[in-house]
Structures are given as C-alpha cells and as structure tokens.
Amino acid sequence: MTTQNTKTVSKLVSRFDNELKKLILQDLKAINRTKNQVLDKITNSVAVNRLSVA
C-alpha cells in the first residue's frame, strides 16, 4: 500500500512539474515577444530621430 501511494504522489508531482514547465515556457515566450517589441520601438525611434536631426 505504501508503494502505491508513493507512485501516486510521484505521478502528481511529475504532472505538476510538467504543467509548471509549460507555464514558465509560455511566460518566457511572452517576455521575449515583449522585449522584441520594445527593442523595435526603440530602434524605430532612434532612426526617426536621426532623420529629423539630419
């Protein structure tokens, strides 16, 4: 009976771990997407400022 409970807990922990990894990867993708958008806006802003100065 103890072995069966250990397997059940192990499965639950494994499932939780997999779900947590999936959520973290989704967050990282969202962070990278936002970072790229911010960098694009900065790059465009710098390009516009250079044109207006020239």
C-alpha positions as CSV (number, residue, x, y, z in Angstrom):
1,M,0.0,0.0,0.0
2,T,2.8,2.4,0.7
3,T,4.4,1.7,-2.7
4,Q,1.1,2.5,-4.4
5,N,0.8,5.8,-2.6
6,T,4.4,6.7,-3.4
7,K,3.7,6.1,-7.1
8,T,0.5,8.2,-7.0
9,V,2.4,11.1,-5.3
10,S,5.2,10.7,-7.8
11,K,2.8,10.9,-10.7
12,L,1.1,14.0,-9.2
13,V,4.5,15.7,-8.7
14,S,5.6,14.8,-12.2
15,R,2.3,16.2,-13.7
16,F,2.6,19.4,-11.6
17,D,6.3,19.7,-12.7
18,N,5.3,19.4,-16.4
19,E,2.5,21.9,-16.1
20,L,4.8,24.3,-14.3
21,K,7.4,24.0,-17.0
22,K,4.8,24.6,-19.7
23,L,3.6,27.8,-17.9
24,I,7.1,29.0,-17.4
25,L,7.9,28.5,-21.1
26,Q,4.7,30.4,-22.1
27,D,5.8,33.2,-19.8
28,L,9.3,33.3,-21.3
29,K,7.9,33.4,-24.9
30,A,5.6,36.3,-23.9
31,I,8.6,38.1,-22.3
32,N,10.8,37.6,-25.3
33,R,8.0,38.8,-27.6
34,T,7.5,42.0,-25.5
35,K,11.3,42.5,-25.3
36,N,11.5,42.3,-29.1
37,Q,8.6,44.8,-29.5
38,V,10.3,47.3,-27.1
39,L,13.6,46.9,-28.9
40,D,11.8,47.5,-32.3
41,K,10.2,50.6,-30.9
42,I,13.5,52.0,-29.6
43,T,15.2,51.2,-32.9
44,N,12.4,53.0,-34.9
45,S,12.5,55.9,-32.5
46,V,16.3,56.3,-32.9
47,A,16.0,56.0,-36.7
48,V,13.3,58.7,-36.8
49,N,15.4,61.0,-34.5
50,R,18.4,60.6,-36.8
51,L,16.4,61.5,-39.8
52,S,14.9,64.6,-38.1
53,V,18.3,65.7,-37.0
54,A,19.9,65.3,-40.4
